[in-house]
Amino acid sequence: MNALDNFLFGLYPYICLTVFLLGSLIRFDRDQYTWKSDSSQLLKAGQLRWGSNLFHVGILFLFFGHFAGLLTPHFVYEPFIAASSKQLMAMISGGLFGLLGFIGVSLLLMRRLFEPRIRINSRTSDILLLVLLWLQFALGLATVPVSAHHLDGGMMMKLGDWAQHIVTFRAGAPELLGEVGWLFKLHMFLGMSIFLVFPFTRLVHVWSGFATVGYLMRPYQVVRARRLNVPAGQNQPRHPGAGV
């Protein structure tokens, strides 16, 4: 294991996570007016509906799939599904939703690059973000046929062990990737880099999406009539002659 691998897969993940969390918090505190998705629908709808829907379906499935697949310890699912079966399931579902996301982000990128009104109103970060996501989807799809050479689930187990070592601050994480191919490592590096640029792009609106769960579980609003000075929960008096 060389110094570059030690940096990229031992130290770089913590740099990305620190910038991701602290950067998001600082932006929310200092620049709340920029905390939005900056939709380009008003400029031109065009391919936006297909592109946005396919992209969001693909990336949300892949995010939660990677989150659960990499961070769930093997002993939790071992009684129910073998590592080889989990590997095959990940290849099929990841390939399908990866393809949907790739088509979606391709449509969104084409709009940004080739629609004059959208291009002139796009920031550099908008285009850079879509390029990074396009490359990440492409790399993810490229790992599917490579994974077919590791149907025993061994490679997936190594990647999962690495991720679990990182989030639990255990030493020796880079050494677990000694036999992992460059394609997987490039996919991992680009994925971490997306977290690094997250606070500086429109991706911050993702936090608001998670916050809607709290909105759905909010308590009922308590309304008191100031004009009549009636406590909440009591019937208001009726005027004489008022109908039933």
N, C-alpha and C positions, 0 to 999 in steps of 0.2 A: 504494500500500500504506500503510494508516493505522497509527497507533501500536498500536491494539488487535490488528490482525492480526500485527504484529511481535511483540507479547507472546505471543499465543496460539499462534502457529506458529513462533516463533523462540526464545523463552525458556521458555515453559510446558512444552514436551516435556522439557527438561532438569530442571526442577523435579520433574516427575512421576517421571522415571527415578531421580533422586537419592533421593527419598522412598521409592520402590518398593524400591530395593536396600538403602539404609541402614536404612530402617524395618523391613524383613524381618529383616535381620541383628540389629538391636537387640532385636526382639521374640523372636527365637530365643534370644538370649543371656540375656534378662531374664525372659521369661514363657513358658517351654517348656510349662507345664501348660495354656496356652491355645492351644497349637499343635495344633488338631484341627478336624475338619469339623463337630462338634456336630450329628450326625445326629438328626433328630426321629422316626426310625422306631419307637423304643420307645414314643413317645407315641401315634402312630397311623400305621399303614402307609398305608392309603387309596390316594391317587393318587401316593404317593412313588415307586414303582417306575417307572411310566410317565413321570412328570415328570422324575425324576433321570436316567433313561437317555436320554430325548430331549434334555434339556438338555446333558448331557455329550457326546453324539455330535455335536450341533450346534456347541457352542462349541469343542470340540477341533479339529474340521475347519476351522472358520473361523479359529481362532487360527493354526494352522500354514499354512493357505492364505494368510492375510494376510501372515504372516511371510515365506513364500517368494515370494509375488507382489510384495510391495512392496520387498523387500530384495535380490532377485536382479537384477543388472544386465541391461539389455536385450540386450547383446551375447552373453550366455551362452545365452539361449534363442532368439535371433533366427534362427540357422541351422535350427532345428527347428520353430518355430511363429511365425506372424506376430502382431503386436500386436493386430490385429483379432480373430484367432481366440482369442487368450488372453483378450481382453475378453469374448467370447461365452461361453467356457468358465467364466470367473469368474462371469458373471451366472447361468448355469444352475446350476452347483454351489453357488454362494453363496446363490442363492435357495432351492434345495432344502434345504440344511442349515440355512440361516437360519430357514426355516419350522419345521423340526423343533425347533430350539433355542427358537424363540419359543413354540411350543406347550408345550414342557417347562417353560420358566421361568414361563409363565402358570399352569400347574398348581401349581408350587411356590409362587408368590406367593399364589394363592387359598387354599392350605393355611395359609400363614402368617397371612393376614388373617381367614379365616372359620372356622377350626377353633379353638374356644375353648381347648383344652388346649395347642395349639401356639402360639397367639397370646400366651398369658400367660407362656409360657416362652421367648419370642423377645425378643432384644435389639433396640434401635432400629437398630443396624448391620445386623442380619439382614434387616430389612424394607427399609431404605434400599438395601442392596446388590441385592436382587431387583428393586426398582423401577428402579435404574440399568441393570441388565442387561436388563430388559424394554424400557426405552426404547431401549437400544442395539440390540437385535434389531429393534425396530420401525423405527428410523431406517435400519438396514442394509437391511431389506426395501424401504423406501421409495426407496432409491437405485437399486434394480434397474431399474424402469421409466424412471427419469431417465437411467440409463446407456445405455438403448436409443437415445438421441439422439446417442451418441458411440461408435458401433460401429467407428469407425476406430482405436480404442485410444488416441487422443490424451490424453483425460482420465486414463486409467489410467497413462499414461507420466508425466504431471505429478505425480500422487500418488506414484508410485514414486520419481521424482527427488527429491521433497521428503523422503521417508523416508530415502533414501540420503544426502542432504545432512546430515540430522540425526544419523544414527548415525556418520557420518565427520567430524563437527564442521566441515563446510564452511559458509562464509558464503553468504548469498543464498537460504536455504531459503524464507522467507516470500514472496519475490517470485515463486516458482514457482507459487503458488496464486492469483495475481491473477485468473485467469479461472474459478476453481473456484466452483461454486454454494454457497449458504449451507447447503443440506442436507448436502452432503459435509463441509463445515467443521464443522457441528454434530455429525455422526457422528464425526469425528476428535477433536473436543474432548471429547466424552463418553467415547470410548475411552481417551484419555489420562487422564481423570479417574478412571476405574476403576483404572488403575495407581497413581494418587495415593492412593486409599483402601485399596488392596490390603493393606498391612501392618496395618491396623486392623480387619480383618474376618476371617471364617472362610476367606477365599480363600487364606490363607497355607498351608493344607494342600496346595495345588497343588505347592509346593516338595517336599513329601514324596513326591508322585506321581512327580516327576522323579527323586528319589533312589532309587526302586526299581530303576532301571536299574543303579545301582552294586551293589545287593543281588544282582541276578541274575548279576553278573559277579564276585562275591566268591570268594576262594579257598576250597578245601575246609577244613573245620574239622579241626585236628589234635588227636587225643585220646590221652592217655597214661594208663595205668592206674597210679595211685599205690600201690595195694595191693600189686601185684606188682613195681612198680618196673621195668617192662619198657619199653625204648625203643620209640618208634613204629615200626611196620613189621616188627617181629619177632614170631614166633609165640609165643604164651604156652604154658608147659609144661602138660602134662595130668597129672591125678592118676592114680595107678596104678589100673588096672581101668576107666578111663573108656572108654566105647564109642566107636566110630568114627562 
